[in-house]
Amino acid sequence: MTRGTNPSTPALSEAARHLAIPTGIVSTGFGKVRTITGRLGIRFDRWQEGIGRLMLAKRADGTYAAGVGGVVMSICRQTGKTFTVGNNVVVLCLTQPGMKVIWTAHRTRTSSETFKSMTALVQRPGLARHCRAVRRANGQEEIGFVNGSRILFGAREQGFGRGFDAVDMIIFDEAQILSEKALDDMIPTANAARNPLIVFMGTPPRPVDPGEVFSQKREQALKGEDDMVYIEFSADRDADTTDRGQWAKANPSYPSRTKPAAMLRMLKNLGEDSFRREALGIWDEQASMRAIDQTSWDESTVDSRLPGGWVAIGVDMPPDRSSLAIGACMAYPDGSAHIELARFRDSRRAGTRWAVDWIADRWPRLQAVVIDAQSPATVLVPELKQRGVNVTLTSATMMGQAVGRFQDMLRDHTLRHLKGQTPLDMAVAGATIRNIGHEGAYGWNKLGSDVDISPLVAVTLALHGAMTNPRRDTRTQRMIRLP
């Protein structure tokens, strides 16, 4: 067994669910990394050594085999990716004078934590004398080496990464939150380097994350595109989140480096969807394709509502009853409609009585009040009826029709929505769909996203009420906006 390698751990080919290896590999720069880290007493697991071999794999002309498509890793939290990649980066800096590395995360906190970990690494006995300076500046940290090599750390949310040139290596941490714009800003910084290498590493993106770049990289790898390395660790798609065997499938560091307590801590503090993505590495195939086309949604934005129609409202709450959303819709004689979020409050603090009062006060001017029969918001129905409000409860079939109408009208440019309503915009970005019945209908999937989609459900119900309810008041109606 190679010195410095833990023989009891799985090989990369055994641990990874998906592994894409570029063609034409004749050598790797990892041998030098393994030799130097071994002298320092740093011990890799076998799968970590496999990552190093592929990351630094080279073709016959000496260029990196993944120099075009990059090294892409879908890797769970608490796996040890900073240790694995960081040791390789440090040795490259030690052995290649003047090397410039940018290590960027989306969040400032993540960037700062990585900087602390890397600082501890270079200050180990045997390495500290090669480190010239550690610079701690707000929003931008740097480790400088005696030979002129540098590792710069910063957060993309703070605009870090633009303006550099001749960068030898770029590491996109939190690649699940990497936008096309951030990529466009930073990739040109490597164009002047002789043999650049770009590394993308992250967890499966949430529906609301700008995860197109990371998702496209995965799709390209699974289709067999060459010139890139792709490594994915994940549990089975139908995994039980409490199954420790699935923890081991997803995280090759479990239970040796990642202890059971760390996994239990994540299980307790992360939601079900978040744990599946971040701790088990499971990609949500539905979430990779948004239910609502973002371009169509953006194009339907208006600054204000046109008068001249009739108004209905919809009410919804998420399964955990943490919020209450009231959506409003004004429908027009020409068949078009305008939707907006009228009220959205934290029901754990504000309760629900305010909503009953709000709706009852406006009932004489409304065409319909609609609540889905399966929604926790049905708790309002008895009080609303006592106040004289006639509530329409939608069945599964009606909900399928409502979602279909929403999609059709958005596609046909007959549905408009008010600009700048962040809760509604986030719900639209995070929406996925679920099948209803056996006839091909579908509805918004409340359990398929980390995002509260009750604002979207509420305006969908309001649209349904405005377009289908026969009770119409043709006088100009008032639409109540968010404060």
C-alpha positions, 0 to 999 in steps of 0.5 A: 500500500502506498505510503501516506494512504489509509488502506481500510478506506474505499477506492474512488471507483468504489465510493463514487456513484458517478465517475467520469474520467477524461481520455488521453491520460498518461500521467498525473502530478499527484505523485509529487503531492503524495510524496510531500504530504507523506513526509509531513505525516498527512494521510489520505484515504484511498478515495481522496488519493483517487481525487488527487490523481484525477484532478492533476491528471495530464495528457501527453503534452503536459496539459491537464486532462480536465483543463477544458471542462474542469474538475467537477465534484458533487460532494456532501457536506462533512466529507473533507473536500477542503482537506482533500483539495487544499492539500493538493493546492498547497503542494502545487504552490510549494512546487510551482513558484509564482503560482496564483490560485483563487478559491472563491465561495458564494458566501463570505462565511464559507470563504472565511472558514476555508481560509482558516482551514487552509491557514492551519494547514500551511502553519503545520510544522514543516510547512510554516517556513515556506509561508511568507505571510497570511493576510487577513483583510475584510472580504479578501484573505490571502496566503503568500508563499516564499516562492511567490505563489499565492492563494486568494480567498473571497466571496462571490456575493461581495464581487470577489474574483474580477480583475485578476489575470493569469490565474493558474487555478480557480476553485469554485466552492459552493458551486451549486450557487454559481451564476452564469454571470459570476462564471463569465466574470471569472473564467477569463482570468485564467485565459492567460495562464499556461496550464490552467485548471478549474475546480467546481465543488458543491452539493446538489442545488436547491430549486431556488439556487442559481444552479444552472452552471453546476447542473449543466456540468453534471448533465454534460458528464452523465452524457459522456462529454470528454475533457472533464472529470466528474465525481459524485457521491450520493445515497440512493434516491429513495434513501431513508434519511435515518439509514446509516448504511445510506450515510456511508454510501453518500459520505466515504468519510463516514464513520472514520473522519465524519463521526455519527454525531456530525451526521445526527446533528445535520439530520436534526437541524436541517430540513428533510430536503436539505439533509437529502441534498447536503448530507446525502448528495441526492440530486432532485431530478424534478428540481433541475427543471423548474416548473415555471419558465423563468423567462416567461415569468420575468416577461410578465412583470408589470409595475402596476395593475390596470383597472376595470376587472373583477377580483378574487382571492386565494388563501394558502398555508405551507404544511408546517403552518409557518406562514399564511399567504393571501393572493389576489387576482383581477380578471378582465373581460378580454380573458387576461388577468393580473395576480399579486400577493396581497398579504404574507405573514408569519403565522407563528407570530401573527396567528390567523385571526387577522386574515379572517378580519382582512378577508371579511372586510373585503368580501362585499367587493370580491368575486370569490374566496378560494382555499384548497381542500387539502390546505392547512388554510382550511382552518379559516373556513368556519370563522369565515363562514361565520362572518358571512364569507362564501368560501370555495374549496377546490378538489384535486381535479380543480387544483389540477385545472387551476395549475394548468390554467396558470401555466397556459396563461403565462405561456400565452402572455395573458397573465401579468404579475406585480413587480418586486414581490420577493416571496412570490418570486422565490416561490415561482423559482422554487416550484416543482410539480406533482401528479394529481390522480391518474388522468395526467393532471398535476399540481404545485408540489409543496413537499418538493422544495425548501422554499415556501410556495404558499404565495404561488398556491395562493395566487393560483387559487385566486386566478382560478376563482376569478376565471371560474366563479359566476359571481361578478361585480363589474365595478372597479375593484381595489387590489390591496398591495403589500406594504 
